Each structure stands twice: as structure tokens, then as C-alpha cells.
Amino acid sequence: MATVPGSSQPILFPARVPPEVHTLMKAANKMEKPLFRKIIKLALGYLQGTLTPEECETNMKQLCEFSSPSVPVTEETVMNISIQYAGIITLLRTALRMNTVTTRQDMLAVDLKNLGLPEEFASDVCKVVYGPARPDIDSQLIASSPSLPHLVKLEWRVEVTISTSWLSRVLEPVVMMRMSTSDGALHTFQVPLSKFHQLRFTVANLLQQMGALKDSPLCKK
């Protein structure tokens, strides 16, 4: 298990190293740098959702041919490249979830080298995690991730019920609300004025707590 000097636990895989990552580390010592970079590029395309299944299949075929240009591609070659590709995906997915505020780039580089990744390859992974393209990578990862429908539009109005079939005079105000969500659905509901004030107070209280948490020293480390 890889550990960083001065740290009791490894950064990326504190419990155990996934088998596909372990296989990748063994293969990386004999791998050419251009091949490693091509696998990283393909893995990022997969994670960001910018490649279609057909494009992934074509690129995988090209990787296999690139890895053994002087000999025909065998089933063993395809299997090895597939496992190494899976290892890169697991490695990048884990590294991109890491808190880059609390974990310095040199700490990640040391952890990668302790895992068994050559220094020049560890540098390439660090460039993905800490490089200038990281904001675009994060945006595409978020856009391609499964998510629940979100609020697109909110309309409201206040209505007063003058009377009902049971009471001749009510005069009770209610807030009628209609929400449009990103999946095209419309949700209409009514809230008594007293409950609306309770909702407004709860939301304001939550926003205040979120602001206090954001300004706390724990979140600034």
C-alpha cells in the first residue's frame, strides 16, 4: 500500500489498491510515454462523456495497434490494453474527486510514485488534476453525470378563498405556486400563508448556516 512521507495513510486508495490499478502500475514500468498519454486522453473522453461508444471502440482498436506496431494485434494485447485502460479510468476518477485545496500537487505525485507509477507518468496525472484545463474537465464531468431534474422557473400568486361549500365566509389567503423543472414537468401546489412564512424562515435559516459553514476555518484549509 502506498504511503506519503509524513502521512499515515495513502491519499488515493487508503483501503486497498483496485486490481486494475495494480495491473496498470506493473505495466507502466514497460510502457512508452506516448501510449500512456493516449490512454489518459481516451479515459478523459470517456469520463467527460465526449466520446460515443463507437468512438471509444475505434480508439481502443487504435491503442492496441499503437501498442504493438510491428506485430499483429492478439487477444492478449486487447486484454492487456483493456485492463490498463480500466486502471487509468479508476485512477483518474479517484484523483479528480480529491480535494485539491487540502492536498498539494507534490503530495499526489509522491503517492502516485509510491503506488508504482513512474515519475514522468505521475507528472502527467498531476497535470490533469492540477492543470489549467481542470475547470473545463470539472464542468464536463458535472454535465455528463446523472442528475435529478432541477428548477427552471417558479411562478406564484396569492389567492383569497372567500367562501366554500361548508363555510359562507373564509377570507383565507393561500400562495399558489407552479414549478417548471428541467425534465419538462409542471408541478402546481398551494401553501397556506402561515406555512409559506414558515418555509421562508427555514430557507433563510439554512442559507445563514451555509454561509457560516463556508466562512469557517475548516472549509478554508
Secondary structure, DSSP 8 states (H G I E B T S, - for coil): ----TT-SS-SS-SS---HHHHHHHHHHTT--HHHHHHHHHHHHHHHHT-S-HHHHHHHHHHHHHHHSTTS---HHHHHHHHHHHHHHHHHHHHHHTS-TTTS-HHHHHHHHHHHT--HHHHHHHHHHHHSTTHHHHHHHHHHHS-----EEEEEEEEEEE---SS-S---EEEEEEEEEETTS-EEEEEEEHHHHHHHHHHHHHHHHHHHHHHHSGGGG-
